[in-house]
Amino acid sequence: MKGLSFANVYRIYLGVFSFLFFCVPNLTSLGVILFIPIVLTGIYRKELRFHFQWTMMLLIAVYLIYLIGIFFTDNMYLASLYAENKLSFLIFPLLFLFRPTFTLSYVSLLMGSTLGILGASIIGILSAYGCYANGGELRTCFTSVYISTLHHPTYFSTFIALVVFGVWGAFLRKEPFFKVSWILPFSLFALIMFTLCLSLSAFLFVAILAAAIVLRWILNRYGKKVYRAFLLASPLIISLFLVLMPGLRNDVRYTYSTVKKYMHDPKGFLSGKTGYNTGNEVRLVMWTVTMEEIAKYPLGVGTGNVDAHLSHRLKQYGQLDLAKQDEHGAIQYNPHNQFLQTCLEIGIFGLFVLLLFIGQTWRLARTYKNYLLMALVASLVVNSIFESMLQRQSGIVFYAFWMCLLTLISISNTKIQAQEE
């Protein structure tokens, strides 16, 4: 487009890609492909310059370890599928290793994400209405997977929380276009969608995020005495929160009861019942069999072999429904914990590199006071305890793209500001 600078093209495309990811996820691969010539153009025009960055190299290392694991696979179909899905671990770090000579803002990224969240939500609402119109129950059709059709409910609710946090942060920084007149209604709508997703792990992340924000505000505003008093009163506040949300309270009670039974006799819990229907029960089963396999194979079972090993272990406990494999050898449930999943597949060393990447990203976020990046890392850690967040394409692309981009923004803008001074 005539008169449009490369810097503006680069910034705008970040927003376009974000919109495609949230609202039209099937076009995400095309979005990545179209981004490559933009980066190559920037390199040619010397507006993007290579800058070695350890954090992004660690993510590339994680991908290379997965590739090495393919040499030990017994299921080339699944191994190839996982290697293809995790290409984002390689592509985004490589693209964002080239640092712009111009400043980057969050405007296009967050505006594109906001529009994408709205679009995905509208699609979900239409899908839910179709379910209800065809005789489905109101509560079933307008919650969980029926209201979040493009992304897994845990993923989508986490995305919503991060985007809302991001737009309010942009408002406080007085970024252009971020006005209360649209941020407030968007946030209220996003809160409704977040609640309808019914993700306990996402609720936990938001509770931690909200607590961190409130505690920081209290410390800065009222000092250490009030801060400590608030900490002591936090159990009462949590109890009040559960009273006001009976659905969440019942979920917490059932989870506590299930964990209590499991802790009393783990092996008896696994072999004493079949046909688990709740996610919490399934998680306990999958965590247990995964840890048993890790103890047997600390160096990993190889890329694509996790399903076969877990299926074999589940059969030993009589969990034949959970152990069923499809025509490609995949089972219905993954370990529901990204750290256990990674450790079982590519071993303790692979898990160490992944944790090193997460830890280094957190360190950079604190160094540059990038609170959105800190929230992003926290969301990955918290949700990865309950879900294999880097197994689905939504999680792989989102975290690889956002973590690398926000790291780039922090470092690049700081360097440019230092040069200007």
Secondary structure, DSSP 8 states (H G I E B T S, - for coil): -TT--HHHHHHHHHHHHHHHHHH-GGGHHHHHHHHHHHHHHHHHTTSEEE---HHHHHHHHHHHHHHHHHTT-S-HHHHHHHHHHTTHHHHHHHHHTEEESS---SHHHHHHHHHHHHHHHHHHHHHHHHHHHTT--HHHHTSGGGT--SS-HHHHHHHHHHHHHHHHHHHHTT-TT--HHHHHHHHHHHHHHHHHT--HHHHHHHHHHHHHHHHHHHHHHH-HHHHHHHHHHHHHHHHHHHHH-HHHHHHHHHHHHHHHHHHH-HHHHHHS-----SHHHHHHHHHHHHHHHHHH-TT---TT-HHHHHHHHHHHTT-HHHH-B-TTS-BS---S-HHHHHHHHHHHHHHHHHHHHHHHHHHHHHHTT-HHHHHHHHHHHHHHTTS-TTTSHHHHHHHHHHHHHHHHHHHHHHHHHHHH-
